[in-house]
Structure formats: structure tokens, C-alpha cells
Amino acid sequence: MKRNLDIRLYFLPLFLMMAALMSACKKNNEVSSTPPMITSVRMYRGPGIDTLLSTGNPQTDPTWSGGTGQYVVIIGQNLKNATEIDFDGVSASFNPALFAPGSAVVQIPNIVFSQIDTAKLYKLTYKTPAGSTMFSFKLGPPVPAIYSISNVFAAPGDSVYLFGANLLFVQSFTYGGLKVPHFNTSFYGDSLGFVMPSGIQNSKLVVVTTKSGTAVDTINAKPIIFGISNCNANVGDSVYVYGNYLKTIQSISFGGATITNFTSSPTGSYVSFLAPASNSYSYGPVTIVTSYGTVSTAYSVNTQNGDQVGLLADFEWGNNFGFGWAASEILTDANPAFNGPLGTDNSQYMEINNPVLAGGASVYFPLGNSNTGNHWVPVANVTDPPSNWALQFEMSVAHPWNGGTLYIETAFAGDSYVARYEPWKITGSNVTKAFITKGWETVTIPLSAFKSKVNELGDGVSITQISDLLGPTGASSYNMYLENFDTSPTATDFYAAIDNIRCVKIK
């Protein structure tokens, strides 16, 4: 009996130890019967440096525009064994190994705010087997911004788009002082589509207020000029000035001539008029004044009326003759085949009549002289950005042109940098469309379009400085070629004329 008692007494401490361990394990693994409670949310940055994001008080808590991938620490009680955690109604993935009874580290899910249930915005929902809790957490989109307006001249009832960022949860929207009651928000909140309201606009402001803040922008329609259809038009030619916001026009000066009879396009993308007699006014910029502002071109029009700055070839007898007497080019004047409603030319010019060009073939047009008296750019401007200057000339294409690249090189750069002119190519695709003009039109090629060779001439990188093209003096002779980079013949011939080659400042 005593022996058995001794054995029991011997194993008693071991039994008690095992019972205590089993009890502890059971206690650690048992699911709490108390629902979770949240007291705060912090940005997870490491021990001691977390940033407080929310205490659950919507009156004092700031709006946080954190976002996908950020980690936050949820502080509270009974937070282990979470079954679901939702931010603004969107479920988050989580790792239970990052949880403790009083804290949980969770990664913010991807939230597309335009798609959520707005009743769940700014709410954090935490669920465990024992219950759930909802906590105020102002996680939302950033403050809105307005970038542009699709058509500031839209009439009442026209569809208009306001472009920007974070245009979500809009609470109020006014345009020109008029309330916009109905609008559509894009998927990512980067635009608002609406119908132009009727009424008298008593303001030039657009104001959009969202849950995150307010964006204010000015209805700015300051005119912009992109280009002129024909800078050396003759009397009666139809001239188009292309740009933006070319409406509410108060005056137009074309060189030195005042234009009083003109037509603006409905969208303000161009204004058209008939050219005055070129000998009735001097050369100068195009200036347009509207109710929103004034714009002038950096370059002159009517350059044939005595403007010698940057003139490279006018094909008239004199210092800037610029004609090379090659078999492929003819010096001519007044060929009616090249005149049309968009431009006429009664002076001397270069005519090119080249048949279908065989695959890989090229035709040489020697042009330009030493230009010692007339530089492309003044020496002082050789350090200007190449995009500030352009090669400009008038051109008429009498037959449909499809295939064959007109490229220009300077004597200084040779084939190192050339510019390509291929108007029959549709930008961004491999599709081509035959190109033809309705008379004389102005071609503008920025000097930044002169590029190096990668696979073909002029398909590489742009020049970084004007001296790459012209050397340190800004003067160089030049030539043009018609090159067929394809292995098959061109689809058409090339019947065109060129006049008034010059280099102009465009910015």
C-alpha cells in the first residue's frame, strides 16, 4: 500500500504540470466569446513610430487617402480569430499571424470608389465568431482636381466633359455660377459628363465639391494658334488659322492686314477668311483678340513681302535663289495645276514631277546655297531648344501622293540627322491614305523632328541642340531627297511644287 502511495505521490507534480500546460494551451486556442472592439487605427510604420489615423470620431478624424497596398494597425480588444475585415465595404485579405488580442496588422484592399456602396463609405467593419463591430475610419479618395473642359463654348443642352482627378462623391457642382443637377462620374473619377445648363453665366468659375474637398477652376478660353493653312496666301485664297478657343473674336490681324470678315468653327478649332492682296500689307505675325485674351504667332506671314530673316530659298533671282538645276526639278511659275482655293502662287517655284519610284530608289533635289548672309537661325539662337524653331515652306501636291518619303538634310549633319515628311502616313498605324492639297499650303517641320538613323534615315532620336544640325554658326546649305524605303514600288507618282523655304521661330 505504501509503495503504491509513494508512486502516486511521485507522479503528482508531473500530472499537475501537464494539466497546467493543457489548460494554458486550451486557453490560448479557445475562441473569445466577447465581440471585437476597436479603439483606433494607425498607419503601420514600425514599433514606436505608427501614425494615428482614426479614433473613431468622424468630427475630428482627418480624411485619409491612403490606398491599395498600405498597411494599417487596428487597435482594440478581442481582435484575434477575425473572419472578415471590410474597408468601405471592400473585403481585405489578411494574415492571422499578424494578429494579437489587442491588435491586427491589415493591408488596405484595392478600392474603386465609384463602385462601392456609398452607405459603407468611411466605415471599417470587423467580424469574428463572437460578433462584429463597425468603426468610423475616413478612408476615401483624395481632394478633387479639375484639369480641363472639353468645350467651354457649348450651348445649353450640349454634352460637355470636365476632366480631372478624384471627381467622386460629388455633393455640388456649379458651372459659370449655374447649378449642374445631373452628371455622370467615370469609373476612376477622372471625368464628369454633364449637359450644359441653360441660363446666364454670372461667373467664370467651375466649382466641384466632394466629400473629400472642393476643386475650383477658371473657365479659361484664352485663344491658341497651332498653325496657318497658308502663310503666303494671295488675294482671294481661303486661309484657315487652326487652334483652340478661336471664338468670341474681337479682331484679327493677318500680318499687317486687318481682317473684318471671318468665320469661326462651331467648336472654335479654326477661323477662316479670304486673304487680302499680299502687296497691300507688310509681313508680320497673326494676332487674334477674343473676349478671353490675345494670341500671336511667333513667326510672320506674308514673308514674300520683304521678310529676309531665315529665308533659305525663294526661287527668285537673287541671293536666296536656292535652286539646284537637277533633272528631277523644274523652275517654273504660274502652273495652274498647283493652284486651288487654299492657295495660289504666281511667283517662281520648284516643280517636281517624278514617276513611280522603284523599291529602294531615291531622287536627289539639290537646294540651298551657302546662306552666308541668311542663317537658319542667328548665332545667338544656336543654343535654343530645337523645338523652338522650324523649317517652313509652302507646298502644293497636284496628284494623289502615296509612298515615297520627302526628307531633308543639311550639309553639316549629312545623313546623321534628317527630317522626314510623309503626309500620306496615318499617325499611329500602318495604314496609308493618298495625300493631295487644294492649292498651296504651309508645311511646318520643327527642328526637333530632325532625327538620327536606327533602321532608316530619320527614324531614330531627335537632335538635342541646333548645332547638331547646323554647326556653331547656325548656317548650312541643305538638300531634299525623295526616298522609297520600301522594297516595292510606290503606289503613286510624286507631282508637287515647293516655294518659300525658310527657318522660323515657332515658340
C-alpha positions as CSV (number, residue, x, y, z in Angstrom):
1,M,0.0,0.0,0.0
2,K,2.7,2.4,1.0
3,R,4.6,1.6,-2.3
4,N,1.5,2.5,-4.4
5,L,1.1,5.7,-2.4
6,D,4.7,6.6,-3.0
7,I,4.3,6.1,-6.7
8,R,1.2,8.3,-6.9
9,L,2.9,11.0,-4.9
10,Y,5.9,10.7,-7.2
11,F,3.8,11.3,-10.4
12,L,1.6,14.0,-8.9
13,P,3.9,17.0,-9.7
14,L,4.3,15.8,-13.3
15,F,0.5,15.4,-13.6
16,L,-0.2,18.8,-12.2
17,M,2.4,20.3,-14.6
18,M,0.8,18.6,-17.6
19,A,-2.6,19.7,-16.6
20,A,-1.4,23.3,-16.3
21,L,0.1,23.2,-19.7
22,M,-3.0,21.6,-21.2
23,S,-5.1,24.3,-19.6
24,A,-2.9,27.0,-20.9
25,C,-3.0,25.6,-24.4
26,K,-6.7,25.4,-24.3
27,K,-7.0,28.9,-23.0
28,N,-4.7,30.2,-25.8
29,N,-6.6,28.4,-28.5
30,E,-10.2,29.0,-27.3
31,V,-12.3,31.5,-29.2
32,S,-13.3,34.5,-27.2
33,S,-17.0,34.8,-26.6
34,T,-16.7,38.6,-26.5
35,P,-17.3,40.6,-29.7
36,P,-14.4,42.6,-31.0
37,M,-13.9,46.3,-30.1
38,I,-11.8,48.9,-32.0
39,T,-10.3,52.0,-30.3
40,S,-8.1,53.4,-33.1
41,V,-6.5,52.8,-36.5
42,R,-2.8,53.6,-37.1
43,M,-0.6,53.7,-40.1
44,Y,1.9,50.8,-39.6
45,R,5.4,52.1,-39.7
46,G,7.1,50.0,-37.0
47,P,7.2,50.0,-33.2
48,G,7.0,53.5,-31.7
49,I,6.5,55.4,-35.0
50,D,3.0,54.5,-36.0
51,T,0.8,57.4,-37.2
52,L,-2.6,57.8,-35.7
53,L,-5.3,57.8,-38.5
54,S,-8.6,57.4,-36.6
55,T,-10.0,57.4,-33.1
56,G,-13.5,56.7,-34.4
57,N,-14.7,60.3,-34.2
58,P,-15.9,61.5,-37.7
59,Q,-16.0,65.1,-36.4
60,T,-12.3,65.2,-35.6
61,D,-10.7,62.4,-37.6
62,P,-9.0,63.5,-40.8
63,T,-9.8,62.0,-44.2
64,W,-7.1,59.6,-45.3
65,S,-6.4,58.9,-48.9
66,G,-4.0,56.0,-48.3
67,G,-4.8,53.3,-50.8
68,T,-4.1,49.9,-52.1
69,G,-1.1,48.1,-50.5
70,Q,-0.7,50.3,-47.4
71,Y,-0.6,48.5,-44.0
72,V,-2.6,49.8,-41.0
73,V,-2.7,48.6,-37.4
74,I,-6.2,48.1,-35.9
75,I,-6.0,48.6,-32.1
76,G,-8.7,47.3,-29.8
77,Q,-9.8,44.1,-27.9
78,N,-10.8,40.6,-28.9
79,L,-9.3,41.0,-32.4
80,K,-7.9,37.5,-32.8
81,N,-9.8,35.0,-35.0
82,A,-11.1,37.6,-37.4
83,T,-13.3,36.1,-40.1
84,E,-13.8,39.3,-42.2
85,I,-12.4,42.8,-42.3
86,D,-14.0,45.3,-44.7
87,F,-12.8,48.8,-45.6
88,D,-15.6,50.9,-47.1
89,G,-17.4,47.7,-47.8
90,V,-14.5,46.1,-49.6
91,S,-13.1,42.9,-48.0
92,A,-9.4,42.8,-47.2
93,S,-7.1,39.8,-47.3
94,F,-5.2,39.3,-44.0
95,N,-2.6,37.0,-42.3
96,P,-3.7,35.8,-38.8
97,A,-0.1,35.5,-37.8
98,L,0.0,39.3,-37.7
99,F,-2.9,39.4,-35.2
100,A,-2.9,39.6,-31.4
101,P,-5.8,40.0,-29.0
102,G,-5.2,43.8,-28.9
103,S,-4.0,44.5,-32.5
104,A,-4.2,43.4,-36.1
105,V,-2.0,44.4,-39.0
106,V,-4.0,44.5,-42.2
107,Q,-3.3,45.6,-45.8
108,I,-5.7,48.0,-47.4
109,P,-7.5,46.3,-50.3
110,N,-7.9,47.7,-53.8
111,I,-10.9,50.1,-53.7
112,V,-12.6,51.5,-56.7
113,F,-14.6,54.2,-55.0
114,S,-17.0,54.8,-57.9
115,Q,-18.2,51.2,-57.4
116,I,-18.7,50.9,-53.6
117,D,-21.9,51.1,-51.6
118,T,-21.9,54.8,-50.5
119,A,-23.6,53.8,-47.3
120,K,-20.4,51.9,-46.3
121,L,-18.0,54.8,-47.1
122,Y,-15.7,55.8,-44.2
123,K,-16.6,52.6,-42.3
124,L,-14.4,49.8,-41.1
125,T,-16.2,46.5,-40.3
126,Y,-14.5,43.8,-38.2
127,K,-16.0,40.4,-37.8
128,T,-15.1,37.4,-35.5
129,P,-17.0,34.3,-34.5
130,A,-18.2,36.2,-31.4
131,G,-19.7,39.1,-33.3
132,S,-18.8,42.2,-35.3
133,T,-18.2,45.9,-34.8
134,M,-18.3,48.9,-37.1
135,F,-15.7,51.7,-36.6
136,S,-15.6,55.2,-38.2
137,F,-12.5,55.3,-40.5
138,K,-12.4,58.1,-43.1
139,L,-10.6,56.2,-45.8
140,G,-11.6,57.8,-49.2
141,P,-10.4,59.4,-52.4
142,P,-8.1,62.5,-52.2
143,V,-9.2,66.1,-52.7
144,P,-10.6,66.6,-56.2
145,A,-8.8,68.4,-59.0
146,I,-10.0,69.9,-62.3
147,Y,-7.7,69.8,-65.3
148,S,-9.7,70.9,-68.4
149,I,-13.1,71.3,-70.0
150,S,-14.0,69.6,-73.3
151,N,-15.9,72.6,-74.8
152,V,-16.2,75.9,-73.0
153,F,-18.4,77.2,-75.8
154,A,-21.0,74.5,-75.6
155,A,-24.6,75.7,-75.9
156,P,-27.3,74.8,-73.4
157,G,-28.2,71.2,-73.8
158,D,-24.8,70.2,-75.3
159,S,-22.8,67.3,-73.8
160,V,-19.7,68.5,-72.0
161,Y,-16.9,66.7,-70.1
162,L,-15.0,68.0,-67.1
163,F,-11.6,66.3,-66.8
164,G,-9.7,66.0,-63.6
165,A,-9.0,63.6,-60.7
166,N,-10.9,62.2,-57.7
167,L,-14.2,63.6,-59.1
168,L,-16.1,61.2,-56.8
169,F,-18.9,61.5,-54.3
170,V,-19.8,64.9,-55.7
171,Q,-22.1,66.9,-53.4
172,S,-22.4,70.0,-55.5
173,F,-21.4,71.2,-59.0
174,T,-21.7,74.7,-60.5
175,Y,-20.5,75.9,-63.9
176,G,-20.3,79.6,-64.5
177,G,-22.5,80.2,-61.5
178,L,-25.2,77.8,-62.8
179,K,-26.0,74.7,-60.8
180,V,-25.5,71.4,-62.6
181,P,-28.0,69.0,-61.1
182,H,-27.2,65.9,-63.1
183,F,-23.9,64.4,-64.1
184,N,-22.1,61.1,-64.6
185,T,-18.8,60.1,-62.9
186,S,-16.3,57.9,-64.8
187,F,-15.1,54.6,-63.4
188,Y,-11.9,56.1,-61.9
189,G,-13.3,59.5,-61.2
190,D,-11.2,61.3,-63.9
191,S,-14.1,62.9,-65.6
192,L,-17.7,64.3,-65.1
193,G,-20.1,64.2,-68.0
194,F,-22.9,66.7,-67.9
195,V,-25.3,68.7,-70.1
196,M,-24.5,72.4,-70.3
197,P,-27.1,74.1,-68.2
198,S,-29.3,77.0,-69.5
199,G,-29.3,80.4,-68.1
200,I,-26.9,83.4,-67.9
201,Q,-23.5,82.6,-66.6
202,N,-22.6,85.1,-63.9
203,S,-19.2,83.7,-63.1
204,K,-16.1,82.2,-64.9
205,L,-15.6,79.6,-62.2
206,V,-16.2,75.8,-62.2
207,V,-16.7,74.6,-58.6
208,V,-17.0,70.9,-57.7
209,T,-17.4,69.9,-54.0
210,T,-17.0,66.3,-53.0
211,K,-16.8,64.5,-49.6
212,S,-13.0,65.0,-49.8
213,G,-12.9,68.7,-50.6
214,T,-13.5,71.4,-53.2
215,A,-11.9,71.9,-56.6
216,V,-12.2,75.4,-58.2
217,D,-11.1,76.1,-61.8
218,T,-11.4,79.1,-64.1
219,I,-13.3,78.8,-67.3
220,N,-10.3,79.7,-69.4
221,A,-10.7,80.0,-73.1
222,K,-7.6,82.0,-74.0
223,P,-7.1,81.5,-77.7
224,I,-4.3,79.2,-79.0
225,I,-2.9,79.1,-82.6
226,F,-1.5,75.8,-83.8
227,G,-0.8,76.7,-87.4
228,I,-1.8,78.6,-90.6
229,S,-3.0,76.9,-93.7
230,N,-1.1,79.2,-96.0
231,C,1.3,81.8,-94.6
232,N,1.9,83.3,-98.0
233,A,-1.6,83.5,-99.4
234,N,-2.6,85.6,-102.4
235,V,-5.7,87.7,-102.6
236,G,-8.9,85.7,-102.5
237,D,-7.2,82.5,-101.2
238,S,-9.1,80.8,-98.4
239,V,-7.0,80.9,-95.2
240,Y,-7.5,78.8,-92.1
241,V,-6.0,79.6,-88.7
242,Y,-6.1,76.4,-86.7
243,G,-6.0,76.3,-82.9
244,N,-8.3,76.2,-79.8
245,Y,-10.8,78.7,-78.4
246,L,-11.0,80.7,-81.6
247,K,-14.4,82.1,-80.8
248,T,-15.8,85.4,-79.4
249,I,-13.3,87.0,-81.7
250,Q,-13.0,90.8,-81.4
251,S,-10.2,91.4,-84.0
252,I,-7.8,89.5,-86.3
253,S,-4.5,90.9,-87.8
254,F,-3.1,88.8,-90.6
255,G,0.5,90.1,-90.9
256,G,-0.3,93.8,-91.2
257,A,-3.8,93.4,-92.6
258,T,-6.9,93.8,-90.5
259,I,-9.4,91.0,-91.2
260,T,-13.0,92.1,-90.6
261,N,-14.9,89.3,-92.4
262,F,-14.3,85.8,-90.9
263,T,-16.0,82.6,-89.8
264,S,-15.3,80.7,-86.6
265,S,-15.9,77.0,-86.4
266,P,-18.6,75.8,-84.0
267,T,-16.0,74.4,-81.7
268,G,-13.5,77.2,-82.0
269,S,-10.9,74.9,-83.6
270,Y,-10.3,77.2,-86.6
271,V,-11.2,80.6,-88.0
272,S,-11.4,81.1,-91.8
273,F,-11.3,84.1,-94.1
274,L,-10.2,85.3,-97.6
275,A,-6.7,86.6,-97.9
276,P,-6.1,90.2,-98.7
277,A,-3.8,91.3,-101.5
278,S,-0.3,90.4,-100.4
279,N,1.1,93.7,-101.7
280,S,-1.3,95.7,-99.6
281,Y,0.3,95.0,-96.3
282,S,3.7,94.2,-94.8
283,Y,4.8,90.9,-93.2
284,G,4.1,90.3,-89.6
285,P,2.5,87.8,-87.1
286,V,-1.1,86.7,-86.9
287,T,-2.8,88.2,-83.9
288,I,-6.2,87.2,-82.7
289,V,-8.0,89.0,-79.8
290,T,-11.1,87.3,-78.2
291,S,-13.1,88.2,-75.1
292,Y,-10.8,85.7,-73.2
293,G,-7.4,87.0,-74.3
294,T,-4.9,87.6,-77.1
295,V,-2.6,85.2,-79.0
296,S,0.1,86.0,-81.6
297,T,2.2,83.7,-83.7
298,A,6.0,83.8,-83.1
299,Y,6.6,83.8,-86.8
300,S,5.4,86.1,-89.6
301,V,3.1,85.6,-92.5
302,N,3.4,87.2,-95.9
303,T,7.1,86.6,-95.8
304,Q,7.3,87.1,-99.6
305,N,6.7,90.8,-99.0
306,G,10.3,91.5,-98.0
307,D,11.0,89.3,-94.9
308,Q,14.5,88.0,-95.4
309,V,15.1,86.7,-91.9
310,G,15.8,82.9,-92.0
311,L,15.0,82.8,-95.7
312,L,16.7,79.8,-97.3
313,A,15.2,79.7,-100.8
314,D,12.5,81.7,-102.6
315,F,13.4,80.5,-106.1
316,E,13.6,84.2,-107.2
317,W,16.7,85.6,-108.9
318,G,19.0,86.9,-106.2
319,N,20.9,85.9,-103.1
320,N,18.3,83.4,-101.9
321,F,17.6,81.7,-105.2
322,G,18.2,78.2,-103.7
323,F,17.6,76.2,-106.9
324,G,19.9,73.3,-107.8
325,W,19.2,72.7,-111.5
326,A,18.8,69.0,-111.2
327,A,17.0,66.9,-113.8
328,S,14.3,66.0,-111.3
329,E,13.3,69.6,-110.6
330,I,12.0,72.4,-112.8
331,L,12.0,76.1,-112.1
332,T,8.6,77.4,-113.2
333,D,5.9,79.9,-112.4
334,A,2.1,80.2,-112.6
335,N,1.4,76.5,-113.4
336,P,-2.4,76.3,-112.9
337,A,-2.2,72.6,-111.8
338,F,-0.8,73.7,-108.4
339,N,-3.3,76.5,-107.7
340,G,-6.5,75.9,-105.8
341,P,-9.0,77.5,-103.3
342,L,-6.5,77.1,-100.4
343,G,-3.7,78.9,-102.2
344,T,-2.3,80.3,-105.4
345,D,1.3,81.2,-106.3
346,N,2.2,83.4,-109.2
347,S,5.9,83.6,-108.4
348,Q,8.8,81.3,-109.4
349,Y,8.9,78.0,-107.5
350,M,10.3,74.5,-107.8
351,E,8.2,71.9,-109.6
352,I,8.9,68.2,-109.1
353,N,7.4,65.6,-111.5
354,N,8.7,62.2,-110.5
355,P,7.2,58.9,-111.8
356,V,6.5,55.9,-109.6
357,L,9.6,55.3,-107.6
358,A,11.1,51.8,-107.6
359,G,11.7,49.9,-104.3
360,G,14.8,51.3,-102.5
361,A,15.3,54.1,-105.1
362,S,15.8,57.7,-104.3
363,V,15.8,61.1,-106.2
364,Y,18.0,64.0,-105.3
365,F,16.9,67.6,-105.2
366,P,19.9,69.9,-104.7
367,L,18.7,73.0,-102.9
368,G,20.1,75.9,-101.0
369,N,23.3,77.9,-101.3
370,S,25.9,78.7,-98.7
371,N,23.4,81.1,-97.0
372,T,26.3,83.1,-95.5
373,G,24.0,86.1,-95.5
374,N,20.9,84.4,-94.2
375,H,21.3,81.9,-91.4
376,W,18.7,79.3,-90.5
377,V,19.0,80.8,-87.0
378,P,21.1,83.7,-85.7
379,V,24.3,82.7,-83.9
380,A,22.8,83.9,-80.7
381,N,20.0,81.3,-81.0
382,V,22.0,78.2,-81.7
383,T,21.7,77.2,-78.1
384,D,17.8,77.5,-78.2
385,P,15.8,74.3,-77.8
386,P,15.4,72.7,-81.3
387,S,11.6,72.6,-80.7
388,N,11.6,76.5,-80.7
389,W,12.5,76.7,-84.4
390,A,11.1,75.1,-87.5
391,L,11.7,74.6,-91.2
392,Q,8.7,76.1,-93.1
393,F,7.7,76.1,-96.7
394,E,4.7,76.3,-99.0
395,M,3.8,73.2,-100.9
396,S,1.2,72.1,-103.4
397,V,0.6,68.4,-104.3
398,A,-1.4,68.2,-107.5
399,H,-1.6,64.4,-107.9
400,P,-2.6,62.0,-105.1
401,W,0.7,61.0,-103.3
402,N,1.1,57.7,-101.5
403,G,4.5,56.3,-100.8
404,G,7.9,57.9,-101.0
405,T,9.5,60.0,-98.2
406,L,10.5,63.5,-98.7
407,Y,13.4,64.0,-96.4
408,I,15.7,67.0,-95.8
409,E,19.3,67.0,-94.7
410,T,21.9,69.8,-94.1
411,A,25.4,69.8,-95.4
412,F,26.7,70.0,-91.8
413,A,24.8,66.9,-90.5
414,G,24.6,64.9,-93.7
415,D,22.7,61.6,-93.1
416,S,23.4,61.9,-89.3
417,Y,20.2,63.8,-88.8
418,V,17.4,64.2,-91.3
419,A,13.7,65.2,-91.2
420,R,11.0,63.2,-92.9
421,Y,7.8,64.5,-94.5
422,E,5.2,61.7,-95.1
423,P,1.7,63.2,-95.0
424,W,0.3,60.1,-96.6
425,K,1.0,58.1,-93.4
426,I,-1.8,57.9,-90.9
427,T,-0.1,58.5,-87.5
428,G,-0.1,55.6,-85.1
429,S,-0.9,52.9,-87.7
430,N,0.5,51.1,-90.7
431,V,-2.4,52.4,-92.9
432,T,-1.7,54.9,-95.6
433,K,-4.0,57.4,-97.4
434,A,-3.2,59.2,-100.6
435,F,-2.4,62.9,-99.9
436,I,-3.4,65.8,-102.1
437,T,-3.8,69.6,-101.5
438,K,-6.3,72.1,-102.7
439,G,-3.7,74.6,-103.8
440,W,-0.8,75.9,-101.8
441,E,-0.4,75.0,-98.1
442,T,2.2,75.7,-95.5
443,V,4.3,72.9,-94.1
444,T,6.0,73.4,-90.7
445,I,8.6,70.9,-89.5
446,P,10.1,71.6,-86.1
447,L,13.9,71.2,-86.0
448,S,13.3,68.7,-83.2
449,A,11.9,66.5,-85.9
450,F,15.4,66.0,-87.4
451,K,16.3,62.6,-86.2
452,S,19.2,60.1,-86.4
453,K,19.2,56.7,-88.1
454,V,18.2,53.5,-86.5
455,N,16.6,51.3,-89.1
456,E,16.1,54.0,-91.7
457,L,17.1,57.6,-92.2
458,G,15.3,59.9,-89.7
459,D,13.6,57.2,-87.6
460,G,15.9,57.5,-84.5
461,V,16.3,60.1,-81.8
462,S,15.9,63.9,-82.2
463,I,18.7,66.3,-82.2
464,T,19.5,67.7,-78.7
465,Q,20.8,71.0,-79.9
466,I,20.5,73.1,-83.0
467,S,24.3,72.9,-83.5
468,D,23.9,69.2,-84.2
469,L,22.1,70.1,-87.4
470,L,23.7,73.5,-88.4
471,G,27.0,73.7,-86.6
472,P,28.2,76.6,-84.4
473,T,27.2,79.4,-86.8
474,G,23.5,78.4,-87.5
475,A,24.2,78.4,-91.2
476,S,24.3,75.5,-93.6
477,S,23.3,74.6,-97.1
478,Y,20.8,71.7,-97.4
479,N,19.2,69.2,-99.8
480,M,16.0,67.3,-100.2
481,Y,15.5,63.7,-101.4
482,L,12.6,61.6,-102.4
483,E,13.3,58.2,-100.9
484,N,11.4,54.9,-101.2
485,F,12.3,53.0,-98.1
486,D,10.0,50.1,-99.1
487,T,11.2,47.2,-101.3
488,S,8.2,47.5,-103.7
489,P,7.5,50.5,-106.0
490,T,5.5,53.4,-104.6
491,A,1.7,53.3,-105.2
492,T,1.7,56.7,-107.0
493,D,3.9,59.2,-108.7
494,F,5.0,62.5,-107.0
495,Y,3.8,65.6,-108.7
496,A,4.3,68.6,-106.4
497,A,5.7,72.1,-106.1
498,I,7.6,73.9,-103.3
499,D,8.3,77.6,-102.6
500,N,9.5,80.0,-99.9
501,I,11.7,77.7,-97.8
502,R,12.7,79.3,-94.5
503,C,13.5,78.7,-90.9
504,V,11.2,80.4,-88.4
505,K,10.9,80.7,-84.6
506,I,7.7,79.0,-83.5
507,K,8.0,79.4,-79.8
